[in-house]
Amino acid sequence: MKLTPFPVRRLLVGLVSLSLIAFVLWQSGTMNVWRRLVGFPVWALAGILALWLANLYLVSFRFWRMLAHFGIALPWQVASRACVSGHAAALIVISLFGQVMGRHAVMRHYGVQPVVNASLAVYERTLLASISGILGLLGGSYLLGNAVIADFFRHLSVAEVIIAALGGAGLSLWLGHSRFEAALSSQAFSRKNIVRVVLIAGLTIGAQLLVLGIFVLGILAVSPAIPVVSVFAAAAVISFAASMPVSLNGWGVRELAAVYVLGKLGISAGDAVAVSVIIGLCSTLVILGALTFSIRTRPVPAVDKCQSVIPHSPLEIEKVAAWILGMAVAVAVFFQVHLTLPGGVVNVNLADPFAILALAAVALHAVFSRQAPRWKIQHFNLALGAISLLLLFGFLRGWLEIGVTQWALGGRLLGWLVLLGYLSAGYLIVASAGTHGMRRLAETLMSTAVVVVVLQIVLRLLEHWGMNPGAQLTPNFEGYSGNRNAFAFQLLVVMALLLAYSQVYARYSVGLHDSAWLGVFSILLGVVLAGLVWTSSRAGMLVGLLVLLLAAISRLADRRMLAWSLTFAAMIWAGVWMGAQSGSIQSISVQSAISGDASDQERWATMTHALEMWRQSPVFGAGLGVFIAKSTAWLGYPQVVHNTPLWILAELGLVGMAVMGGVFFLLVHQATRPGKFVPARRVLLLMIFIFSVFSLAHEIFFQRIFWFVLGAVLAQPFVSRGRV
């Protein structure tokens, strides 16, 4: 079974890029753009082509050195061909996925696994985003002013996210670091490796300066009177926007950014689009030319099992790569950004790029090795395929009913592919590192959630006491999820992990006395419980109480830890409450307000209309996105169904309920089957219970953290995989 339908994904991203380009051309005037394209100076074209060629060579050299840093000593010809293939694939598939796919098409002949390619992309993209972001920040500050940039960063809570992410990773390492992690950390922060990172960063800076030079040539070709400093500043901002891995080779995003930024310099929209299109066409031409040359060049003979080119064990490299991807997702999954677009709101999570890379690794391994992912549930791949076909059918049905909507396309259909990425990220770390990987993933999620709660409390108390920390605080206690109910669900999943592993922490000690070790995790659970109360999510608090009762009655958790955690939660909540009483500013409170009658009426209204929609199309449903599209006529504003089963019935019908019900049955059977009740099965059982009850009041099918942990608890540890 194919884990992800490549043609569908290509179509979705292509439609987004084409839509942006069409919108920009329409706004700018197609004839104005065409006239500028026809009259573009030859010297500028030659310079842009030359700089793109130099950039491609430098990026290929960087990739070659990165392979060596991972212990993969491939010849230069192989590395350069793989790099060019990655760029070529990114022309037709979303850049992150296409880059990994194209590189693997070459490197699979030399024993390099897809997950290693994906981790190389993480390394490369992280440095690129950092350097491009810094240059874009400097350029934006020069063009727009420091106040605008500072407000932008404050709105995105950049400083808080960095503090929370580093704090979560640090606490996780303190709680349960292993010899493997200690060795990995010592290697990562060794003097030799720091020199390597500096080298790669230097090459990245050089490549980015070449890209800035390309934009400078293009801008000066249409408006030579603009000061060079302003041109470089504009080029830095446009280049940063184009480097975001959300389009095909930057198309659409680059044109949109060019119109906005160059407009600040007095350049017309038509000229701005022409410059951007010329740069994009030249980039494509160079990539295709290099690909043609690479294909015609005599290939380097493949090395059997890569024994002579990879000094380290392939399994060791694969484990490190999977660990990097999995832990990056575990930390970043708590940080979400809501982007308002025509037709609805798209949720973008900081872990999404890592999840997409994980999906690429798993999908490519399945395709080239002809070995599907191995789960503890025998037919789980078929279940995922059934859900994929169901959502695709629902999208097509909604398309026929109301046309293509952003909500159905980006939020549901493309959103499902992102969820498969989270499932893949959880799968990779457990498949590569076994039960130890599962425990460390759980501890990283616990640690990050606790740090987020504590950081939010500290910031809110400081604001309450009149010490403005400069943070972007919301009225509700919602962490960085953008919604208090979503944050409550995240905390519930973390609670399930803590409860499931409580007996493990009660039995074993890592450098501490047993009672002290149990106390540490009791405090963590206490913080999570207090955070759940602070959200004032009625569904969250009710489900949390029911989970505690279930864990105590069925002995799914250590009862001592339950008692201590409840005590600590009460103490923490009371202490913060008393601290908040002495504050002088009441605009921001710690405790969220509980929803009133208006929320209940809205919820019942969505359920009533969902039932009515299902009655009109009982078998196949109305189609994806139809409910939210029609909800404006009923409620006066777009709204989703506040009930997951009713959403399935309304938009996917009885067929959808049958498919989803079948998958749910497989999960319940796995969680309750006879056998040793290991922590992973406890986690699965508690998560099923949480999902079942919470979904009655909210639509939570697309909660990323659920699918991430689900992939981990269902993955078959230490699967035997053929080398490809």
MITORRO-786554 format. One record per residue (C-alpha): residue in one letter; x, y, z. Coordinates in steps of 0.5 Angstrom, whole numbers, plus 2048, in hexadecimal, padded with zeros to 3 digits. Layout:
<sites>
AXYZ;...
</sites>
This chain:
<sites>
M800800800;K8028077FE;L80380B805;T801812801;P7FF8137FA;F8048177F7;P8008197F1;V7FB81C7F6;R8008207FA;R8038227F3;L7FC8257F1;L7FB8287F8;V80182C7F8;G80182E7F1;L7FA8317F2;V7FC8357F7;S8038387F4;L7FF8397ED;S7F983C7F1;L7FE8417F4;I8018437ED;A7FB8447EA;F7F88487F0;V7FF84C7EF;L7FE84D7E7;W7F784F7E8;Q7F98547ED;S7FF8577E9;G7FC8577E2;T7FE8517DE;M8008567D8;N80585A7DC;V8088547DF;W8098517D7;R80C8587D5;R8118587DA;L8138507D9;V8148527D2;G8188587D3;F81D8557D8;P8248567D7;V8288517D4;W82E8537D9;A82A8527DF;L82784B7DC;A82E8497DB;G83084B7E2;I82A8477E6;L82C8417E2;A8338417E4;L8328437EB;W82C83D7EC;L8328387E9;A83783A7EE;N8318397F3;L8308327F1;Y8378307F1;L8388337F8;V8328307FB;S8348297F8;F83B82A7FB;R83782C802;F833825801;W839821800;R83D824806;M83682380A;L83681B808;A83D81B80A;H83B81E811;F836818812;G83C813811;I839812809;A840813805;L83C8137FE;P8408157F8;W83F81C7F5;Q83C81A7EF;V8368167F3;A83581C7F8;S8348217F3;R83081C7EE;A82B81B7F4;C82B8237F6;V8298247EF;S82481F7EF;G8218227F5;H8208297F2;A81D8267EC;A8188227F0;A8168287F4;L81482B7EE;I80E8267ED;V80D8247F5;I80D8297FB;S81482B7FC;L815827803;F812820800;G8158217F9;Q81C8237FC;V81C81C800;M8198187FA;G81E81B7F5;R8248197F9;H8228137FB;A8218107F4;V8288117F3;M82B80F7FA;R8278097FB;H82C8067F6;Y8318077FC;G82E804802;V82B80B805;Q82480A808;P81F80F807;V81F81180E;V82681380E;N824818807;A81E81B80B;S82381C811;L82881F80D;A82282480A;V821826811;Y828828813;E82882C80C;R82282F80D;T823831814;L829835812;L82683880C;A82083A810;S82483D815;I829841810;S82484380B;G81F845811;I825849814;L82684D80D;G81F84E80C;L81E851813;L824856812;G82185780B;G81A85880E;S81C85C814;Y82086180F;L81A86180A;L81486180F;G817864815;N81986081C;A81286181F;V80E85D819;I81385881A;A813858822;D80B857821;F80B85281C;F81084E821;R80C84F827;H80684D823;L809846822;S80C846829;V813844826;A81784582C;E812841830;V81283B82C;I81983B82C;I81983B833;A814836834;A81783182F;L81E831832;G81B831839;G81782B837;A81D827833;G821829839;L81C82683E;S81B82083A;L82381E83A;W82381F841;L81E81B843;G82081583F;H82681683A;S82980F838;R83080D836;F82E80E82F;E82C815830;A832817834;A83681482E;L832818829;S83381E82D;S83A81E82E;Q83B81D827;A836822825;F83A82782A;S841825829;R84682A826;K847826820;N83F82681E;I83F82D820;V84482F81B;R84082B816;V83982F817;V83D835816;L84083380F;I83983180D;A836837810;G83B83B80C;L839837806;T832839807;I834840808;G838840801;A83283D7FE;Q82D842801;L8318487FE;L8318457F7;V82A8457F8;L82984C7FA;G82E84E7F4;I82984B7F0;F82384F7F2;V8288557F2;L8298547EB;G8228537E9;I81F8597ED;L82585E7EB;A82385C7E4;V81C85F7E4;S81E8647E9;P8258667E9;A82486D7ED;I8228697F4;P8288697F9;V82C8637F9;V82B862801;S823862800;V82485D7FA;F8288587FE;A823859804;A81D8587FF;A8208527FC;A82284F803;V81A84F805;I81884C7FE;S81D8477FF;F81B845806;A814844804;A8158407FD;S81A83B802;M814839806;P812832804;V80B833802;S80B8337FB;L80E8317F4;N8158347F4;G81283A7F7;W80D83C7F2;G8078407F4;V80A8427FB;R8108457F7;E80C8497F3;L80784B7F9;A80D84E7FD;A8108517F7;V80A8567F6;Y8098577FD;V8118597FF;L81385C7F8;G80C8607F8;K8108647FF;L8158667FA;G8118697F5;I8118637F0;S80B8627EC;A80785B7ED;G8088597E6;D81085A7E6;A8108577ED;V80C8507EA;A8118517E4;V8178517E8;S81584B7EC;V8128477E6;I8198487E3;I81D8457E9;G81883F7EA;L81983D7E2;C82183E7E3;S82183A7E9;T81D8347E5;L8218357DF;V8278347E3;I82582E7E7;L82282B7E1;G82982C7DD;A82D8297E3;L8288237E3;T8298227DC;F8308227DC;S83081E7E2;I82C8187DF;R8318187D9;T8378187DD;R8398117DE;P83780E7E5;V83B80C7EB;P83B8057EC;A8368037F2;V83A8007F8;D8377FA7FB;K8347FB802;C838802802;Q83D7FE806;S843802803;V840809803;I83C80980A;P841808810;H83B808815;S836802815;P830804811;L82B802817;E82F80781B;I82E80D817;E82780B815;K82680B81D;V82981281E;A825815818;A81E81281A;W820814821;I82181B81F;L81B81C81B;G816818821;M81981D826;A818823822;V811822821;A810820828;V81382782A;A81082B825;V809828824;F80682D82A;F807833826;Q802835821;V80183B81D;H7FA83D81A;L7FA840813;T7F4843810;L7F3842809;P7ED843804;G7E883E806;G7EA83C80D;V7F083B812;V7F6836811;N7F9834817;V801833816;N80583081B;L80C83181C;A80D82981B;D80A829815;P810829811;F813823815;A80D81F814;I80D82080C;L81481E80C;A812818811;L80D81680C;A812817806;A816812809;V81180D80B;A80E80D804;L81480D800;H817807804;A810803803;V8108057FB;F8188037FA;S8187FD7FF;R8117FB7FD;Q8107FA805;A80A7FD808;P80B80080F;R80A7FB814;W8057FC81A;K8037F8820;I7FC7F881C;Q7FC7F3817;H7F87F7812;F7F97FE814;N7FC80080D;L7F67FE80A;A7F280280F;L7F680880D;G7F5807806;A7EE807807;I7EE80D80B;S7F2811805;L7ED80E800;L7E7810804;L7EA818805;L7EB8187FE;F7E48167FC;G7E181B801;F7E68207FE;L7E381F7F7;R7DC81E7F9;G7DD8257FD;W7E08287F6;L7DA8267F2;E7D58297F7;I7D88307F9;G7DF8307F5;V7E68307F8;T7E78337FF;Q7ED835803;W7EA831809;A7E982B805;L7EF82B801;G7F482D806;G7F182C80D;R7EE82580B;L7F1822805;L7F8824806;G7F882480D;W7F781D80D;L7FD81C809;V80182080F;L7FD81C814;L801816810;G807819811;Y80681A819;L804812819;S80B811815;A80F81581A;G80C811820;Y80D80B81C;L81580C81A;I81780D821;V814807824;A81680381E;S81D80581E;A81E806826;G819801829;T81580282F;H81B806832;G81980B82C;M81280B82E;R81480C835;R818812833;L81381582E;A80E815834;E813818839;T81481E834;L80D81F833;M80C81F83A;S81282483B;T810829836;A808829838;V80B82A83F;V80F83083D;V80A833839;V80583383F;V80A836844;L80D83B83F;Q80583E83D;I80483E845;V80B842846;L809847840;R802848842;L80484984A;L80984E847;E804852843;H7FF851849;W80485584E;G80585A849;M80C858846;N80B85883F;P80F85283C;G80D854835;A80A84D833;Q80484D82F;L7FF84A834;T7F8848832;P7F1848837;N7F1841837;F7F683C83A;E7F8838834;G7FF837834;Y80283882C;S7FC834829;G7F883A827;N7F283782B;R7F1835832;N7ED82F830;A7F382C82C;F7F882E831;A7F382A836;F7F3824831;Q7FB824831;L7FB824838;L7F781E839;V7FB81A834;V80181C838;M7FD81A83E;A7FC81383B;L80381383A;L805814841;L800810844;A80280A83F;Y80980A841;S80880C849;Q80980484B;V80F804847;Y81280B84B;A80F808851;R814801850;Y81A80484E;S81F80A84F;V82480E84B;G829811850;L823812855;H82080E85B;D81980B858;S81581085C;A81981685A;W818813853;L811812854;G810819857;V81381D851;F80E81A84C;S80881B851;I80A822851;L80A822849;L80381F849;G80182484E;V80382A84A;V800827844;L7F9826848;A7FA82D84A;G7FB82F843;L7F482B841;V7F082F847;W7F3836844;T7F183583D;S7EA834840;S7E883083A;R7E282C83D;A7E3826838;G7EA82683A;M7E9826842;L7E3821841;V7E881C83D;G7EE81D842;L7E981B848;L7E7815844;V7EE813842;L7F081484A;L7EA80F84C;L7EB80A846;A7F380A848;A7F280984F;I7EC80484F;S7EF80084A;R7F680084C;L7F9803846;A7FD80884A;D801808850;R7FC80A856;R80280D85A;M803812854;L7FC813853;A7FB81685A;W80281A85A;S80081D854;L7F981F856;T7FC82285C;F802826858;A7FC828853;A7F882B859;M7FE82F85C;I801831855;W7FA834853;A7F983785A;G80083A85A;V7FF83E854;W7F8840856;M7FB84385C;G800846858;A7FB849853;Q7F784C858;S7FD85185A;G7FD854853;S7FB85B850;I7F985A849;Q7F3856848;S7F3856840;I7F684F840;S7F5849845;V7F8843846;Q7F183F846;S7ED83F840;A7E6840840;I7E183A83F;S7DD83B839;G7D583D83A;D7CF83B837;A7D183F830;S7D683982F;D7D1834831;Q7CC83782C;E7D1837827;R7D3830828;W7CC82D828;A7CA831822;T7D082E81E;M7CE827820;T7C782881E;H7C982B817;A7CE825816;L7C8820818;E7C4823812;M7CA82380D;W7CB81C80E;R7C381B80E;Q7C481E807;S7CA81A805;P7CA814809;V7CE80F805;F7D4813803;G7D3819807;A7D3820804;G7DB821802;L7E1824806;G7E082B807;V7D982B806;F7D782D80D;I7DB83280F;A7DA835808;K7D2835809;S7D3837811;T7D383E80F;A7CC83E80D;W7CA83B813;L7CE83E819;G7D1845815;Y7D8842815;P7DC83C813;Q7DC837818;V7DE82F819;V7DA82A81C;H7DB829823;N7DB822823;T7DF81D81F;P7DA81781E;L7D581C81B;W7DA820817;I7DC819814;L7D4817813;A7D381E810;E7D981F80B;L7DA81780A;G7D481480B;L7D380C80E;V7D880A809;G7DD80F80D;M7DB80C814;A7DC805811;V7E380780F;M7E480B816;G7E180681A;G7E5800817;V7EB804819;F7E9805820;F7E77FE821;L7EE7FC81F;L7F1801824;V7EC7FE829;H7EE7F7828;Q7F67F8828;A7F57FC82F;T7F17F7832;R7F37F082F;P7F67EB834;G7FD7EC836;K8027F083A;F8007F783B;V8067FB839;P80680283A;A805803832;R7FE7FF833;R7FC803839;V7FE80A835;L7F980782F;L7F4805834;L7F480C838;M7F4810831;I7EE80C82E;F7EA80E834;I7EC815834;F7EB81682C;S7E481282D;V7E2817833;F7E581D830;S7E281C829;L7DB81D82C;A7DC82482D;H7E2826828;E7E4824821;I7EB821823;F7EC81C81D;F7F282181A;Q7F6822821;R7FD82181F;I7FF81E826;F7FA819826;W7FD81681F;F804817821;V803813828;L7FF80E824;G80580C81F;A80980B825;V805806829;L803802823;A80A80281F;Q80D7FB81F;P8147FC823;F81A7FA81F;V8177F8819;S81B7F4814;R81C7F980E;G8207F7808;R8257FC805;V8238007FF;
</sites>
